[in-house]
Amino acid sequence: LPPHLSYSLKFSASPTIIYSIYMPVVTIETWKGKSVEQKAQLMEGIKKAFVDIGVDPTGLTIIIHDIPRYNWAKSGEQVSSEE
């Protein structure tokens, strides 16, 4: 994945729908401000990672949540107070 992108990955699966065609689901929580091109590059990298381990990308769902820095804290401290 591109090193210049700040992101965290959270893999989730519904315990009641094990064989859904919409699995796996990758949720990315990242600071707001990434360009459409950066997001496309990130999604392509995630898709490639799944293909590389033998997962058919047909059911792969990728969701990106843009979070403003003022809604993000590290060590309990707000990252930024600017909107």
C-alpha positions in Angstrom: 0.0 0.0 0.0 1.2 3.5 -0.7 3.4 4.7 2.3 2.2 8.3 2.0 -1.3 7.5 3.0 -2.3 7.6 6.6 -4.9 4.9 7.3 -6.0 2.2 9.7 -7.7 -1.0 8.6 -10.5 -2.7 10.4 -11.7 -6.0 9.0 -15.2 -6.9 9.8 -17.6 -9.8 9.1 -21.1 -10.5 10.1 -21.3 -13.5 12.3 -24.8 -14.4 11.0 -24.0 -14.2 7.3 -20.8 -16.3 6.8 -21.2 -17.1 3.1 -22.3 -13.7 1.8 -21.1 -12.5 -1.6 -20.2 -9.2 0.1 -17.3 -10.6 2.1 -14.7 -9.6 3.0 -15.5 -6.1 4.1 -12.5 -3.7 4.6 -13.3 -0.5 6.4 -10.7 2.3 6.3 -10.7 5.1 8.7 -8.5 7.9 7.5 -8.0 11.6 8.0 -10.1 13.8 5.7 -8.2 15.3 2.8 -7.1 12.4 0.6 -7.7 12.9 -3.1 -9.9 10.7 -5.2 -6.7 9.4 -6.9 -5.1 8.5 -3.5 -8.2 6.6 -2.4 -8.4 4.7 -5.7 -4.7 3.8 -5.3 -5.4 2.6 -1.8 -8.4 0.5 -2.9 -6.4 -1.0 -5.7 -3.6 -1.9 -3.3 -6.1 -3.6 -0.9 -7.7 -5.5 -3.8 -4.2 -6.7 -5.0 -3.4 -7.9 -1.4 -6.5 -10.0 -1.3 -5.9 -11.4 -4.8 -2.3 -12.2 -3.9 -3.5 -14.5 -1.1 -6.1 -16.2 -3.3 -9.3 -14.3 -2.4 -11.6 -13.7 -5.4 -12.2 -9.9 -5.4 -15.8 -10.3 -6.6 -17.2 -10.1 -3.1 -14.7 -7.6 -1.7 -16.2 -4.4 -0.3 -14.1 -1.5 0.6 -15.5 1.4 2.6 -13.5 4.6 3.3 -14.5 6.9 6.2 -13.0 10.4 6.0 -12.6 11.7 9.5 -11.7 15.3 10.2 -8.6 15.7 12.3 -10.5 17.6 15.0 -12.6 14.4 15.4 -9.4 12.3 16.0 -7.3 12.0 19.2 -4.0 10.2 19.9 -3.1 9.4 23.5 -6.4 11.2 24.4 -5.3 14.5 22.8 -7.1 16.1 19.9 -4.9 15.9 16.8 -6.1 19.3 15.5 -8.6 21.9 16.5 -8.9 23.4 13.0 -11.9 22.5 10.8 
